[in-house]
Amino acid sequence: MPSTPHRYKHSTFSRNKRMTPNTPTSAPKNPLRANTAFQRTAAALALNQLSDAMSLITITFMVIAMNGSPELASLVLFCCSFTAITAGIISGTIVDRMTPRRALILSCTTQTLGWVGVLALSMSGSRSIVALTLILVLLTAASQLDYPSEQKIIAATVPVTDLGRASAIGQARESAANLFGAPIAGFIAGISLHLLLAAQGLLNLVALAVVPSRRSIDQYRKAKNNSDDPAPGGSTVSATDSAAPETTSGILADFKDGWRRVLADKTLLAIAAVTGIANFATTGIPLTLIYYYQSAGFSALWVGVLMGAFGAGVLTGSTLVGFLTDRLALSTLGICAVGTIAAGQLAAVFIHPTFWATAVVFALAGVPLPAFNASIMAYVNATTDEAAIGRVHSALGVPVMALMPAATLAAGVLFGAWGAGTTLLFFAVFMMLSLVLMLVQPGLRTLPKLSELEDVNS
């Protein structure tokens, strides 16, 4: 990694280059829409994320149907969550040692076969929770390959000026999946649990079918490289060669390299600290509100409305990311996003007894979140060489994932000891702390616009 926190260039992409029409090296008005490698990757991830969002309902209903115990359902869900955290730590390193396309194929195939296995288990009348848990753990682990694979394809095929829009599409997709996944699953489960299991397997199977081809990824990688730094004679280095993963070192060495890159770059280190602390707050506050409204006699439907309000805010905000990243510095986006979320969480301390006021504040607080996430992903993808993107994203994800169980535990313990108001204030303080870090860290406070970042993958 470079010694400076970010790199600038006056003209990121040449706009005077003659290009052949009807090829990926043309300059369409909407380059992301024309980029089939990106579009097919986004579609595959959308299908996988929708299936994943449906899993909470599926697993809960499946375990209760087999055993009738909500406690056991919680235990199975904990095993899946722990697996996701553990696998997420190493998934980026694995993707770096494979091509991202192969990693996506492995993920989609394993998830498809996993749901087929769960369906077969259900249809056989088996009541083996152990067998069910083993299958779910396997497909959960495989699903963790999706995110680093997507980021690696984006870094290889999307110009730096479009990274904000690419991140916005990812944010909108994830928000939509989370917003609609559970209701869809609940509706199908009301018809037939077997139909629900088959539907999830079908989603992953279709995702497998739309994974971009190697040729498509190579074409758009060449198009991106040609737009900036054409080789002598107008040729480019072979995309396949340039994307070949390094396999001479061990997987542990690659994992350490990801951490070394993060620790050596003060901006990446500051990003890890800010996102870790912010995620601790954004995990604990919704849980505290759920406990509060349940204890106040609100039905599960109204609790779902509250969580849906935040998701609707995120979905709305994702439509603005491309517009904002074209006009504002990444530092401005990050500070405004964290500040707005912190203000909303601090307001919840005082207004949480009023359900609809809290829902409105949650919706508003969700709007800037995509801009915050997009600014982080855009910086990492633009300033990290393609061969190491997976391991860097995994290293950055460790503090975020590590604090999630702590926030979950703290929300329940503190709510029982202090009540809602003090517990909400406790988490809001951490969100304010993340805002302070955004303001005092020079690397984050001075991040430029996307157009002023030099893309090391061009």
Secondary structure, 3 states (H helix, E strand, C coil): CCCCCCCECCCCCCCCCCCCCCCCCCCCCCHHHHCHHHHHHHHHHHHHHHHHHHHHHHHHHHHHHHHCCHHHHHHHHHHHHHHHHHHHHHHHHHHHCCCHHHHHHHHHHHHHHHHHHHHHHHHCCCCCHHHHHHHHHHHHHHHCCHHHHHHHHHHHHCCHHHHHHHHHHHHHHHHHHHHHHHHHHHHHHHHCHHHHHHHHHHHHHHHHHHCCCHHHHHHHHHHHHHHHCCCHHHCCCCHHHHHCCCCCCCHHHHHHHHHHHHHHCHHHHHHHHHHHHHHHHHHHHHHHHHHHHHHCCCCHHHHHHHHHHHHHHHHHHHCCHHHHHHHCCHHHHHHHHHHHHHHHHHHHHHHCCCHHHHHHHHHHHHCCHHHHHHHHHHHHHHHCCHHHHHHHHHHHHHHHHHHHHHHHHHHHHHHHHHCHHHHHHHHHHHHHHHHHHHHHCHHHHCCCCHHHECCCCC
